[in-house]
């Protein structure tokens, strides 16, 4: 970080093993929010007459998925499901917002999309 304090640069290094050790408490708390989101998702599947076994791939977005430990945790939780990271999060959010806005106007005819808020628990 350039000029972090009084013109002095801050530079440090951290090995991944050290990072994971320092964040072990956070990693141990990841499974609960994942399970809660999956539970909400299963409710949506039930309404659609589908089951979790009908899902062959989960696509992840966000910076946290770039952490190998998070990827391993998800892969071990759902071994029969491919965990993908092919979407650009910024693009996905932009397209989603554009379609959501288009649903609110009569100027465009787009296929209706529905957004379910899963962030109610404050995780």
N, CA, C and O atoms as CSV, one atom per row, in Angstrom:
chain,resi,resn,atom,element,x,y,z
A,1,UNK,N,N,0.854,-1.142,0.000
A,1,UNK,CA,C,0.000,0.000,0.000
A,1,UNK,C,C,0.911,1.219,0.000
A,1,UNK,O,O,1.702,1.420,0.922
A,2,UNK,N,N,0.791,2.023,-1.040
A,2,UNK,CA,C,1.644,3.198,-1.147
A,2,UNK,C,C,1.175,4.312,-0.231
A,2,UNK,O,O,-0.022,4.571,-0.112
A,3,UNK,N,N,2.120,4.962,0.410
A,3,UNK,CA,C,1.847,6.108,1.287
A,3,UNK,C,C,0.771,5.799,2.323
A,3,UNK,O,O,-0.170,6.575,2.491
A,4,UNK,N,N,0.903,4.681,3.013
A,4,UNK,CA,C,-0.088,4.278,4.003
A,4,UNK,C,C,-0.142,5.238,5.190
A,4,UNK,O,O,-1.218,5.536,5.707
A,5,UNK,N,N,1.030,5.720,5.620
A,5,UNK,CA,C,1.073,6.631,6.763
A,5,UNK,C,C,2.265,7.568,6.611
A,5,UNK,O,O,3.409,7.125,6.513
A,6,UNK,N,N,1.989,8.844,6.594
A,6,UNK,CA,C,3.013,9.890,6.480
A,6,UNK,C,C,3.992,9.617,5.342
A,6,UNK,O,O,5.201,9.783,5.501
A,7,UNK,N,N,3.467,9.200,4.201
A,7,UNK,CA,C,4.288,8.987,3.016
A,7,UNK,C,C,5.039,7.671,2.999
A,7,UNK,O,O,5.731,7.375,2.025
A,8,UNK,N,N,4.924,6.883,4.038
A,8,UNK,CA,C,5.618,5.595,4.101
A,8,UNK,C,C,4.770,4.501,3.458
A,8,UNK,O,O,3.556,4.444,3.656
A,9,UNK,N,N,5.418,3.643,2.695
A,9,UNK,CA,C,4.738,2.515,2.066
A,9,UNK,C,C,4.635,1.357,3.057
A,9,UNK,O,O,5.497,1.176,3.917
A,10,UNK,N,N,3.589,0.598,2.919
A,10,UNK,CA,C,3.394,-0.591,3.744
A,10,UNK,C,C,3.463,-1.800,2.838
A,10,UNK,O,O,2.730,-1.900,1.854
A,11,UNK,N,N,4.354,-2.719,3.182
A,11,UNK,CA,C,4.510,-3.931,2.386
A,11,UNK,C,C,4.674,-5.108,3.334
A,11,UNK,O,O,5.444,-5.052,4.292
A,12,UNK,N,N,3.939,-6.171,3.051
A,12,UNK,CA,C,4.006,-7.358,3.883
A,12,UNK,C,C,3.666,-8.570,3.031
A,12,UNK,O,O,3.075,-8.438,1.959
A,13,UNK,N,N,4.034,-9.727,3.501
A,13,UNK,CA,C,3.672,-10.952,2.786
A,13,UNK,C,C,3.072,-11.941,3.781
A,13,UNK,O,O,3.364,-11.909,4.977
A,14,UNK,N,N,2.226,-12.817,3.249
A,14,UNK,CA,C,1.531,-13.790,4.070
A,14,UNK,C,C,1.337,-15.042,3.237
A,14,UNK,O,O,0.791,-14.979,2.135
A,15,UNK,N,N,1.775,-16.170,3.750
A,15,UNK,CA,C,1.581,-17.435,3.048
A,15,UNK,C,C,0.131,-17.875,3.196
A,15,UNK,O,O,-0.536,-17.537,4.174
A,16,UNK,N,N,-0.349,-18.630,2.216
A,16,UNK,CA,C,-1.737,-19.087,2.251
A,16,UNK,C,C,-2.018,-19.891,3.510
A,16,UNK,O,O,-3.091,-19.759,4.099
A,17,UNK,N,N,-1.073,-20.722,3.931
A,17,UNK,CA,C,-1.290,-21.521,5.145
A,17,UNK,C,C,-1.456,-20.614,6.365
A,17,UNK,O,O,-2.267,-20.903,7.245
A,18,UNK,N,N,-0.697,-19.525,6.424
A,18,UNK,CA,C,-0.845,-18.572,7.527
A,18,UNK,C,C,-2.213,-17.879,7.446
A,18,UNK,O,O,-2.888,-17.696,8.459
A,19,UNK,N,N,-2.602,-17.503,6.241
A,19,UNK,CA,C,-3.906,-16.857,6.036
A,19,UNK,C,C,-5.032,-17.763,6.512
A,19,UNK,O,O,-5.936,-17.320,7.220
A,20,UNK,N,N,-4.975,-19.032,6.121
A,20,UNK,CA,C,-6.017,-19.976,6.504
A,20,UNK,C,C,-6.023,-20.224,8.006
A,20,UNK,O,O,-7.087,-20.368,8.608
A,21,UNK,N,N,-4.850,-20.274,8.609
A,21,UNK,CA,C,-4.761,-20.461,10.059
A,21,UNK,C,C,-5.362,-19.264,10.799
A,21,UNK,O,O,-6.092,-19.437,11.774
A,22,UNK,N,N,-5.056,-18.060,10.336
A,22,UNK,CA,C,-5.589,-16.847,10.967
A,22,UNK,C,C,-7.108,-16.746,10.824
A,22,UNK,O,O,-7.778,-16.159,11.674
A,23,UNK,N,N,-7.645,-17.319,9.753
A,23,UNK,CA,C,-9.071,-17.202,9.466
A,23,UNK,C,C,-9.862,-18.477,9.747
A,23,UNK,O,O,-10.997,-18.616,9.290
A,24,UNK,N,N,-9.277,-19.396,10.486
A,24,UNK,CA,C,-9.937,-20.673,10.749
A,24,UNK,C,C,-11.309,-20.486,11.396
A,24,UNK,O,O,-12.247,-21.208,11.057
A,25,UNK,N,N,-11.442,-19.549,12.303
A,25,UNK,CA,C,-12.731,-19.311,12.963
A,25,UNK,C,C,-13.775,-18.875,11.935
A,25,UNK,O,O,-14.922,-19.317,11.986
A,26,UNK,N,N,-13.381,-18.016,11.012
A,26,UNK,CA,C,-14.312,-17.558,9.970
A,26,UNK,C,C,-14.694,-18.708,9.057
A,26,UNK,O,O,-15.866,-18.864,8.715
A,27,UNK,N,N,-13.712,-19.521,8.656
A,27,UNK,CA,C,-14.007,-20.650,7.783
A,27,UNK,C,C,-14.966,-21.629,8.457
A,27,UNK,O,O,-15.830,-22.204,7.795
A,28,UNK,N,N,-14.819,-21.821,9.764
A,28,UNK,CA,C,-15.703,-22.755,10.466
A,28,UNK,C,C,-17.144,-22.248,10.506
A,28,UNK,O,O,-18.072,-23.039,10.673
A,29,UNK,N,N,-17.336,-20.949,10.357
A,29,UNK,CA,C,-18.683,-20.366,10.375
A,29,UNK,C,C,-19.326,-20.328,8.994
A,29,UNK,O,O,-20.484,-19.927,8.876
A,30,UNK,N,N,-18.620,-20.727,7.959
A,30,UNK,CA,C,-19.153,-20.657,6.599
A,30,UNK,C,C,-20.269,-21.649,6.321
A,30,UNK,O,O,-21.164,-21.361,5.526
A,31,UNK,N,N,-20.235,-22.786,6.948
A,31,UNK,CA,C,-21.209,-23.815,6.604
A,31,UNK,C,C,-22.639,-23.418,6.959
A,31,UNK,O,O,-23.562,-23.769,6.225
A,32,UNK,N,N,-22.851,-22.701,8.054
A,32,UNK,CA,C,-24.213,-22.319,8.443
A,32,UNK,C,C,-24.894,-21.443,7.392
A,32,UNK,O,O,-26.006,-21.774,6.982
A,33,UNK,N,N,-24.283,-20.330,6.929
A,33,UNK,CA,C,-24.967,-19.542,5.898
A,33,UNK,C,C,-25.155,-20.310,4.592
A,33,UNK,O,O,-26.155,-20.117,3.901
A,34,UNK,N,N,-24.206,-21.176,4.250
A,34,UNK,CA,C,-24.348,-21.980,3.032
A,34,UNK,C,C,-25.557,-22.889,3.167
A,34,UNK,O,O,-26.360,-22.992,2.241
A,35,UNK,N,N,-25.694,-23.547,4.310
A,35,UNK,CA,C,-26.832,-24.436,4.540
A,35,UNK,C,C,-28.153,-23.665,4.526
A,35,UNK,O,O,-29.158,-24.177,4.032
A,36,UNK,N,N,-28.165,-22.454,5.057
A,36,UNK,CA,C,-29.390,-21.652,5.068
A,36,UNK,C,C,-29.803,-21.245,3.653
A,36,UNK,O,O,-30.988,-21.259,3.321
A,37,UNK,N,N,-28.831,-20.886,2.831
A,37,UNK,CA,C,-29.133,-20.530,1.440
A,37,UNK,C,C,-29.626,-21.759,0.687
A,37,UNK,O,O,-30.580,-21.673,-0.085
A,38,UNK,N,N,-28.988,-22.890,0.904
A,38,UNK,CA,C,-29.424,-24.124,0.255
A,38,UNK,C,C,-30.838,-24.483,0.705
A,38,UNK,O,O,-31.642,-24.953,-0.100
A,39,UNK,N,N,-31.148,-24.268,1.976
A,39,UNK,CA,C,-32.498,-24.545,2.481
A,39,UNK,C,C,-33.538,-23.680,1.763
A,39,UNK,O,O,-34.595,-24.176,1.373
A,40,UNK,N,N,-33.241,-22.394,1.589
A,40,UNK,CA,C,-34.149,-21.519,0.842
A,40,UNK,C,C,-34.274,-21.983,-0.606
A,40,UNK,O,O,-35.359,-21.963,-1.188
A,41,UNK,N,N,-33.154,-22.396,-1.172
A,41,UNK,CA,C,-33.137,-22.864,-2.549
A,41,UNK,C,C,-33.989,-24.125,-2.700
A,41,UNK,O,O,-34.706,-24.280,-3.688
A,42,UNK,N,N,-33.907,-25.017,-1.722
A,42,UNK,CA,C,-34.700,-26.247,-1.766
A,42,UNK,C,C,-36.188,-25.916,-1.724
A,42,UNK,O,O,-36.984,-26.582,-2.386
A,43,UNK,N,N,-36.571,-24.910,-0.963
A,43,UNK,CA,C,-37.971,-24.490,-0.931
A,43,UNK,C,C,-38.432,-24.034,-2.317
A,43,UNK,O,O,-39.555,-24.319,-2.733
A,44,UNK,N,N,-37.558,-23.329,-3.018
A,44,UNK,CA,C,-37.880,-22.891,-4.382
A,44,UNK,C,C,-37.991,-24.109,-5.305
A,44,UNK,O,O,-38.884,-24.175,-6.149
A,45,UNK,N,N,-37.078,-25.072,-5.138
A,45,UNK,CA,C,-37.119,-26.284,-5.955
A,45,UNK,C,C,-38.430,-27.046,-5.737
A,45,UNK,O,O,-39.030,-27.543,-6.689
A,46,UNK,N,N,-38.863,-27.134,-4.491
A,46,UNK,CA,C,-40.114,-27.840,-4.181
A,46,UNK,C,C,-41.282,-27.195,-4.913
A,46,UNK,O,O,-42.144,-27.888,-5.454
A,47,UNK,N,N,-41.309,-25.860,-4.927
A,47,UNK,CA,C,-42.375,-25.150,-5.639
A,47,UNK,C,C,-42.320,-25.430,-7.136
A,47,UNK,O,O,-43.334,-25.346,-7.829
A,48,UNK,N,N,-41.130,-25.764,-7.629
A,48,UNK,CA,C,-40.944,-26.043,-9.057
A,48,UNK,C,C,-41.023,-27.531,-9.380
A,48,UNK,O,O,-40.758,-27.932,-10.513
A,49,UNK,N,N,-41.380,-28.341,-8.409
A,49,UNK,CA,C,-41.429,-29.800,-8.567
A,49,UNK,C,C,-40.075,-30.378,-8.974
A,49,UNK,O,O,-40.001,-31.276,-9.813
A,50,UNK,N,N,-39.016,-29.861,-8.379
A,50,UNK,CA,C,-37.654,-30.348,-8.618
A,50,UNK,C,C,-37.042,-30.772,-7.295
A,50,UNK,O,O,-37.578,-30.463,-6.230
A,51,UNK,N,N,-35.927,-31.476,-7.358
A,51,UNK,CA,C,-35.183,-31.853,-6.160
A,51,UNK,C,C,-33.739,-31.410,-6.321
A,51,UNK,O,O,-33.312,-31.029,-7.412
A,52,UNK,N,N,-32.992,-31.461,-5.227
A,52,UNK,CA,C,-31.583,-31.063,-5.267
A,52,UNK,C,C,-30.786,-31.965,-6.214
A,52,UNK,O,O,-29.773,-31.536,-6.767
A,53,UNK,N,N,-31.232,-33.209,-6.404
A,53,UNK,CA,C,-30.533,-34.118,-7.316
A,53,UNK,C,C,-30.693,-33.689,-8.776
A,53,UNK,O,O,-29.943,-34.151,-9.635
A,54,UNK,N,N,-31.665,-32.809,-9.070
A,54,UNK,CA,C,-31.832,-32.283,-10.421
A,54,UNK,C,C,-30.796,-31.199,-10.740
A,54,UNK,O,O,-30.658,-30.790,-11.893
A,55,UNK,N,N,-30.080,-30.743,-9.729
A,55,UNK,CA,C,-29.081,-29.688,-9.911
A,55,UNK,C,C,-27.720,-30.337,-10.108
A,55,UNK,O,O,-27.251,-31.084,-9.249
A,56,UNK,N,N,-27.099,-30.055,-11.222
A,56,UNK,CA,C,-25.796,-30.657,-11.513
A,56,UNK,C,C,-24.650,-29.654,-11.364
A,56,UNK,O,O,-23.481,-30.038,-11.379
A,57,UNK,N,N,-24.985,-28.375,-11.223
A,57,UNK,CA,C,-23.933,-27.367,-11.160
A,57,UNK,C,C,-24.387,-26.193,-10.315
A,57,UNK,O,O,-25.541,-25.770,-10.386
A,58,UNK,N,N,-23.474,-25.673,-9.517
A,58,UNK,CA,C,-23.697,-24.447,-8.760
A,58,UNK,C,C,-22.668,-23.445,-9.229
A,58,UNK,O,O,-21.471,-23.732,-9.230
A,59,UNK,N,N,-23.121,-22.279,-9.623
A,59,UNK,CA,C,-22.232,-21.225,-10.113
A,59,UNK,C,C,-22.055,-20.194,-8.998
A,59,UNK,O,O,-23.033,-19.679,-8.455
A,60,UNK,N,N,-20.817,-19.905,-8.669
A,60,UNK,CA,C,-20.513,-19.002,-7.564
A,60,UNK,C,C,-20.086,-17.630,-8.049
A,60,UNK,O,O,-19.452,-17.492,-9.095
A,61,UNK,N,N,-20.440,-16.627,-7.280
A,61,UNK,CA,C,-20.039,-15.245,-7.547
A,61,UNK,C,C,-19.455,-14.651,-6.278
A,61,UNK,O,O,-19.789,-15.083,-5.175
A,62,UNK,N,N,-18.592,-13.670,-6.427
A,62,UNK,CA,C,-18.064,-12.953,-5.272
A,62,UNK,C,C,-16.607,-13.257,-5.021
A,62,UNK,O,O,-16.080,-14.274,-5.472
A,63,UNK,N,N,-15.967,-12.367,-4.300
A,63,UNK,CA,C,-14.543,-12.488,-4.039
A,63,UNK,C,C,-14.164,-13.672,-3.172
A,63,UNK,O,O,-13.074,-14.226,-3.315
A,64,UNK,N,N,-15.058,-14.067,-2.268
A,64,UNK,CA,C,-14.752,-15.169,-1.367
A,64,UNK,C,C,-14.517,-16.492,-2.065
A,64,UNK,O,O,-13.812,-17.356,-1.542
A,65,UNK,N,N,-15.094,-16.657,-3.230
A,65,UNK,CA,C,-14.937,-17.933,-3.934
A,65,UNK,C,C,-13.548,-18.102,-4.519
A,65,UNK,O,O,-13.196,-19.190,-4.973
A,66,UNK,N,N,-12.767,-17.055,-4.514
A,66,UNK,CA,C,-11.400,-17.167,-5.022
A,66,UNK,C,C,-10.459,-17.788,-3.988
A,66,UNK,O,O,-9.303,-18.082,-4.290
A,67,UNK,N,N,-10.956,-17.982,-2.784
A,67,UNK,CA,C,-10.158,-18.579,-1.718
A,67,UNK,C,C,-10.281,-20.099,-1.823
A,67,UNK,O,O,-11.384,-20.632,-1.701
A,68,UNK,N,N,-9.171,-20.804,-2.047
A,68,UNK,CA,C,-9.236,-22.263,-2.216
A,68,UNK,C,C,-9.942,-22.982,-1.069
A,68,UNK,O,O,-10.637,-23.971,-1.301
A,69,UNK,N,N,-9.779,-22.507,0.153
A,69,UNK,CA,C,-10.422,-23.158,1.301
A,69,UNK,C,C,-11.946,-23.099,1.170
A,69,UNK,O,O,-12.628,-24.064,1.513
A,70,UNK,N,N,-12.484,-21.988,0.681
A,70,UNK,CA,C,-13.927,-21.861,0.470
A,70,UNK,C,C,-14.380,-22.830,-0.624
A,70,UNK,O,O,-15.410,-23.490,-0.490
A,71,UNK,N,N,-13.610,-22.910,-1.695
A,71,UNK,CA,C,-13.926,-23.841,-2.780
A,71,UNK,C,C,-13.943,-25.280,-2.268
A,71,UNK,O,O,-14.849,-26.048,-2.591
A,72,UNK,N,N,-12.935,-25.641,-1.466
A,72,UNK,CA,C,-12.865,-27.001,-0.919
A,72,UNK,C,C,-14.044,-27.301,-0.011
A,72,UNK,O,O,-14.595,-28.402,-0.037
A,73,UNK,N,N,-14.427,-26.314,0.794
A,73,UNK,CA,C,-15.551,-26.493,1.715
A,73,UNK,C,C,-16.837,-26.762,0.951
A,73,UNK,O,O,-17.602,-27.657,1.312
A,74,UNK,N,N,-17.076,-25.994,-0.102
A,74,UNK,CA,C,-18.285,-26.187,-0.906
A,74,UNK,C,C,-18.246,-27.512,-1.648
A,74,UNK,O,O,-19.248,-28.224,-1.714
A,75,UNK,N,N,-17.092,-27.841,-2.206
A,75,UNK,CA,C,-16.977,-29.096,-2.956
A,75,UNK,C,C,-17.185,-30.300,-2.045
A,75,UNK,O,O,-17.789,-31.289,-2.461
A,76,UNK,N,N,-16.693,-30.230,-0.806
A,76,UNK,CA,C,-16.883,-31.361,0.109
A,76,UNK,C,C,-18.316,-31.419,0.628
A,76,UNK,O,O,-18.800,-32.497,0.970
A,77,UNK,N,N,-18.997,-30.287,0.692
A,77,UNK,CA,C,-20.386,-30.274,1.152
A,77,UNK,C,C,-21.334,-30.836,0.096
A,77,UNK,O,O,-22.350,-31.445,0.432
A,78,UNK,N,N,-21.005,-30.633,-1.174
A,78,UNK,CA,C,-21.863,-31.080,-2.282
A,78,UNK,C,C,-21.009,-31.792,-3.322
A,78,UNK,O,O,-20.773,-31.249,-4.402
A,79,UNK,N,N,-20.535,-33.016,-3.008
A,79,UNK,CA,C,-19.591,-33.711,-3.895
A,79,UNK,C,C,-20.155,-34.094,-5.254
A,79,UNK,O,O,-19.390,-34.236,-6.207
A,80,UNK,N,N,-21.469,-34.267,-5.376
A,80,UNK,CA,C,-22.037,-34.677,-6.663
A,80,UNK,C,C,-22.401,-33.492,-7.543
A,80,UNK,O,O,-22.922,-33.670,-8.645
A,81,UNK,N,N,-22.127,-32.272,-7.059
A,81,UNK,CA,C,-22.471,-31.068,-7.798
A,81,UNK,C,C,-21.200,-30.348,-8.223
A,81,UNK,O,O,-20.304,-30.122,-7.410
A,82,UNK,N,N,-21.126,-29.990,-9.498
A,82,UNK,CA,C,-19.968,-29.246,-9.985
A,82,UNK,C,C,-20.064,-27.801,-9.496
A,82,UNK,O,O,-21.100,-27.153,-9.643
A,83,UNK,N,N,-18.981,-27.309,-8.919
A,83,UNK,CA,C,-18.919,-25.933,-8.434
A,83,UNK,C,C,-18.207,-25.109,-9.507
A,83,UNK,O,O,-17.014,-25.299,-9.743
A,84,UNK,N,N,-18.928,-24.201,-10.154
A,84,UNK,CA,C,-18.365,-23.403,-11.230
A,84,UNK,C,C,-18.087,-21.968,-10.802
A,84,UNK,O,O,-18.719,-21.437,-9.889
A,85,UNK,N,N,-17.134,-21.365,-11.479
A,85,UNK,CA,C,-16.773,-19.971,-11.225
A,85,UNK,C,C,-16.565,-19.270,-12.568
A,85,UNK,O,O,-15.554,-18.602,-12.787
A,86,UNK,N,N,-17.532,-19.434,-13.450
A,86,UNK,CA,C,-17.363,-18.952,-14.809
A,86,UNK,C,C,-17.986,-17.592,-15.069
A,86,UNK,O,O,-17.712,-16.966,-16.093
A,87,UNK,N,N,-18.816,-17.136,-14.157
A,87,UNK,CA,C,-19.505,-15.866,-14.358
A,87,UNK,C,C,-18.687,-14.703,-13.822
A,87,UNK,O,O,-18.029,-14.814,-12.788
A,88,UNK,N,N,-18.736,-13.604,-14.526
A,88,UNK,CA,C,-18.159,-12.365,-14.029
A,88,UNK,C,C,-19.207,-11.737,-13.120
A,88,UNK,O,O,-20.292,-11.381,-13.579
A,89,UNK,N,N,-18.898,-11.601,-11.857
A,89,UNK,CA,C,-19.855,-11.105,-10.879
A,89,UNK,C,C,-20.398,-9.738,-11.212
A,89,UNK,O,O,-21.592,-9.489,-11.043
A,90,UNK,N,N,-19.536,-8.834,-11.689
A,90,UNK,CA,C,-19.990,-7.495,-12.039
A,90,UNK,C,C,-20.981,-7.530,-13.198
A,90,UNK,O,O,-22.003,-6.844,-13.173
A,91,UNK,N,N,-20.673,-8.332,-14.209
A,91,UNK,CA,C,-21.579,-8.449,-15.354
A,91,UNK,C,C,-22.911,-9.068,-14.943
A,91,UNK,O,O,-23.972,-8.603,-15.359
A,92,UNK,N,N,-22.851,-10.114,-14.130
A,92,UNK,CA,C,-24.081,-10.793,-13.704
A,92,UNK,C,C,-24.979,-9.842,-12.923
A,92,UNK,O,O,-26.192,-9.817,-13.134
A,93,UNK,N,N,-24.393,-9.064,-12.026
A,93,UNK,CA,C,-25.187,-8.116,-11.243
A,93,UNK,C,C,-25.763,-7.017,-12.137
A,93,UNK,O,O,-26.904,-6.594,-11.950
A,94,UNK,N,N,-24.984,-6.564,-13.095
A,94,UNK,CA,C,-25.456,-5.519,-14.005
A,94,UNK,C,C,-26.614,-6.013,-14.855
A,94,UNK,O,O,-27.629,-5.330,-14.984
A,95,UNK,N,N,-26.466,-7.206,-15.438
A,95,UNK,CA,C,-27.552,-7.761,-16.242
A,95,UNK,C,C,-28.792,-8.013,-15.397
A,95,UNK,O,O,-29.909,-7.739,-15.835
A,96,UNK,N,N,-28.602,-8.531,-14.195
A,96,UNK,CA,C,-29.732,-8.779,-13.305
A,96,UNK,C,C,-30.473,-7.495,-12.965
A,96,UNK,O,O,-31.703,-7.454,-12.972
A,97,UNK,N,N,-29.705,-6.440,-12.665
A,97,UNK,CA,C,-30.328,-5.148,-12.342
A,97,UNK,C,C,-31.069,-4.596,-13.556
A,97,UNK,O,O,-32.153,-4.029,-13.419
A,98,UNK,N,N,-30.483,-4.760,-14.746
A,98,UNK,CA,C,-31.132,-4.254,-15.966
A,98,UNK,C,C,-32.449,-4.995,-16.228
A,98,UNK,O,O,-33.458,-4.370,-16.556
A,99,UNK,N,N,-32.439,-6.319,-16.084
A,99,UNK,CA,C,-33.674,-7.080,-16.285
A,99,UNK,C,C,-34.706,-6.752,-15.214
A,99,UNK,O,O,-35.899,-6.664,-15.507
A,100,UNK,N,N,-34.263,-6.574,-13.993
A,100,UNK,CA,C,-35.184,-6.224,-12.917
A,100,UNK,C,C,-35.836,-4.870,-13.197
A,100,UNK,O,O,-37.042,-4.706,-13.013
A,101,UNK,N,N,-35.040,-3.912,-13.640
A,101,UNK,CA,C,-35.582,-2.590,-13.982
A,101,UNK,C,C,-36.535,-2.691,-15.174
A,101,UNK,O,O,-37.572,-2.028,-15.196
A,102,UNK,N,N,-36.189,-3.519,-16.163
A,102,UNK,CA,C,-37.049,-3.680,-17.344
A,102,UNK,C,C,-38.393,-4.291,-16.957
A,102,UNK,O,O,-39.409,-4.002,-17.589
A,103,UNK,N,N,-38.407,-5.126,-15.932
A,103,UNK,CA,C,-39.671,-5.706,-15.459
A,103,UNK,C,C,-40.569,-4.658,-14.825
A,103,UNK,O,O,-41.782,-4.851,-14.744
A,104,UNK,N,N,-40.002,-3.566,-14.380
A,104,UNK,CA,C,-40.768,-2.532,-13.689
A,104,UNK,C,C,-41.363,-1.488,-14.637
A,104,UNK,O,O,-42.107,-0.612,-14.196
A,105,UNK,N,N,-41.053,-1.567,-15.903
A,105,UNK,CA,C,-41.537,-0.572,-16.859
A,105,UNK,C,C,-42.385,-1.230,-17.936
A,105,UNK,O,O,-42.324,-2.443,-18.137
A,106,UNK,N,N,-43.170,-0.423,-18.620
A,106,UNK,CA,C,-43.960,-0.914,-19.744
A,106,UNK,C,C,-43.287,-0.632,-21.081
A,106,UNK,O,O,-43.844,-0.947,-22.133
A,107,UNK,N,N,-42.100,-0.046,-21.053
A,107,UNK,CA,C,-41.391,0.309,-22.283
A,107,UNK,C,C,-40.723,-0.894,-22.947
A,107,UNK,O,O,-40.480,-0.880,-24.154
A,108,UNK,N,N,-40.427,-1.930,-22.168
A,108,UNK,CA,C,-39.752,-3.113,-22.692
A,108,UNK,C,C,-40.580,-4.335,-22.374
A,108,UNK,O,O,-41.303,-4.380,-21.379
A,109,UNK,N,N,-40.460,-5.326,-23.240
A,109,UNK,CA,C,-41.084,-6.615,-22.960
A,109,UNK,C,C,-39.968,-7.615,-22.754
A,109,UNK,O,O,-39.310,-8.031,-23.707
A,110,UNK,N,N,-39.761,-7.994,-21.530
A,110,UNK,CA,C,-38.758,-9.008,-21.208
A,110,UNK,C,C,-39.434,-10.122,-20.422
A,110,UNK,O,O,-40.504,-9.945,-19.840
A,111,UNK,N,N,-38.798,-11.230,-20.425
A,111,UNK,CA,C,-39.306,-12.358,-19.657
A,111,UNK,C,C,-39.207,-12.015,-18.166
A,111,UNK,O,O,-38.157,-11.555,-17.717
A,112,UNK,N,N,-40.256,-12.225,-17.406
A,112,UNK,CA,C,-40.211,-11.858,-15.985
A,112,UNK,C,C,-39.130,-12.624,-15.221
A,112,UNK,O,O,-38.978,-13.834,-15.388
A,113,UNK,N,N,-38.400,-11.921,-14.402
A,113,UNK,CA,C,-37.442,-12.568,-13.507
A,113,UNK,C,C,-37.863,-12.244,-12.082
A,113,UNK,O,O,-38.495,-11.220,-11.821
A,114,UNK,N,N,-37.508,-13.121,-11.179
A,114,UNK,CA,C,-37.867,-12.935,-9.781
A,114,UNK,C,C,-36.602,-12.972,-8.947
A,114,UNK,O,O,-35.729,-13.814,-9.157
A,115,UNK,N,N,-36.511,-12.067,-8.015
A,115,UNK,CA,C,-35.345,-11.980,-7.151
A,115,UNK,C,C,-35.782,-12.346,-5.743
A,115,UNK,O,O,-36.702,-11.747,-5.188
A,116,UNK,N,N,-35.115,-13.329,-5.178
A,116,UNK,CA,C,-35.389,-13.748,-3.809
A,116,UNK,C,C,-34.253,-13.255,-2.929
A,116,UNK,O,O,-33.085,-13.528,-3.208
A,117,UNK,N,N,-34.579,-12.546,-1.892
A,117,UNK,CA,C,-33.583,-12.004,-0.981
A,117,UNK,C,C,-33.237,-13.053,0.064
A,117,UNK,O,O,-34.089,-13.439,0.865
A,118,UNK,N,N,-31.995,-13.515,0.062
A,118,UNK,CA,C,-31.549,-14.537,1.006
A,118,UNK,C,C,-30.628,-13.952,2.059
A,118,UNK,O,O,-29.979,-14.689,2.802
A,119,UNK,N,N,-30.570,-12.648,2.124
A,119,UNK,CA,C,-29.631,-12.006,3.034
A,119,UNK,C,C,-30.320,-11.485,4.297
A,119,UNK,O,O,-29.782,-10.618,4.984
A,120,UNK,N,N,-31.494,-12.006,4.601
A,120,UNK,CA,C,-32.299,-11.529,5.721
A,120,UNK,C,C,-31.655,-11.794,7.074
A,120,UNK,O,O,-31.849,-11.011,8.003
A,121,UNK,N,N,-30.906,-12.859,7.208
A,121,UNK,CA,C,-30.344,-13.261,8.500
A,121,UNK,C,C,-29.128,-12.416,8.902
A,121,UNK,O,O,-28.674,-12.499,10.044
A,122,UNK,N,N,-28.605,-11.619,7.993
A,122,UNK,CA,C,-27.459,-10.770,8.299
A,122,UNK,C,C,-26.149,-11.527,8.422
A,122,UNK,O,O,-25.316,-11.180,9.260
A,123,UNK,N,N,-25.944,-12.569,7.596
A,123,UNK,CA,C,-24.691,-13.287,7.668
A,123,UNK,C,C,-23.695,-12.546,6.907
A,123,UNK,O,O,-22.542,-12.967,6.824
